[in-house]
Amino acid sequence: MHYYVYIMASKRNGTLYIGVTNDIVRRVYEHKHGLNEGFTKRYSIKNLVYYETTNDIHEAILREKRLKKWNRAWKIELIEKQNPEWNDLSINF
């Protein structure tokens, strides 16, 4: 089983959301279509701008918690190393 730690954004340098899931396609679909009430729906966070995978759920949860504690500049740097244009990576699924 694969687990994903991901970052969604409202727009380039916009509001960020960090999450973890075992089904990134389903989870991104839920964010994009506002199927769950909460932060991402309220702030229109619909673009998958970063993700990483692991086979260990405990690693994924730990990584998510660590990323959430990072300052904003570090998060932006992480995104831009992999995705400098802030493209919506979900188009690859």
N, C-alpha and C positions, 0 to 999 in steps of 0.2 A: 504494500500500500504506500502511496505517495502522499505527503503532506506539504502544503504550500503556506509560506509566509508571504504576504502580499501587501502592496501599498496601492491604494486608490487615491485619485486626486480629482478635485472639481474642475481644475484647469491647470495650466503651467504655473507653478509657484502658488497654487491655490491651497485650499483646505485639504489636508491629508488624513487618510484613515489607514490604520494598520490592522490586519487581521490574519487569522490562520484558518485553514480549511483542508479537508481531504478531497474536495471536489471543486476545483477552481472554476470550471466552466459554469456549474450550477450557481456558485456563490457570486461570481461576477454578474451573471444574469439577474440574480436577485437584487444586487445593487443597482444595476442599470435600469431596472423596471420598478424600483421602489417598492418591492414586495415586503420588505420588513420596515416597520416603523423604527425611527431612531435617527442617529447622527448622520448616516450617509444619505438618507432620504431628505432630512431637514436641510442639509447643505448641498444637495445635488451633486454628490460625489459619484461619478459614473465612469471614470477612466482608470483602467488598470495600467499603472506606470512602472511597476517593479514587482518581481516575484522571485522567490527561490524555493527549491524543493529539498526535501529530506525524506528518509524512510522511517524516521523515528519521531513519533508524536510528541514525546517529551522534549526533544531538541527543538521542534517547531514551536512549541508553546514557550519555551525558554527564550528562543530568538525573538519571538513576538514581544514578549515582556521587555526584553533588553532594548529593542528598537523603539518601543513606545517611550522609554526613558531618555532616548537620545534628544539632543537639542535639534531644532529645526534645520539649522545649517548642515548638520551631519546627515540628516535624512535626505535633504536635497542633493547633497554630494553623492550619496549612495545611488539615488535615482539617476542622476546625470552621468554617472560612470557607465551604467548599462543602457540608459535611454536618454541621451542628451537632448533629444527633440521633444521629450515627454509624449511620445506617441502612445496611443491606446493599444497596449499589447494584446488585448483580448481579441483583436481581429485575426490573430494567429491561431485561434482555437476553432 
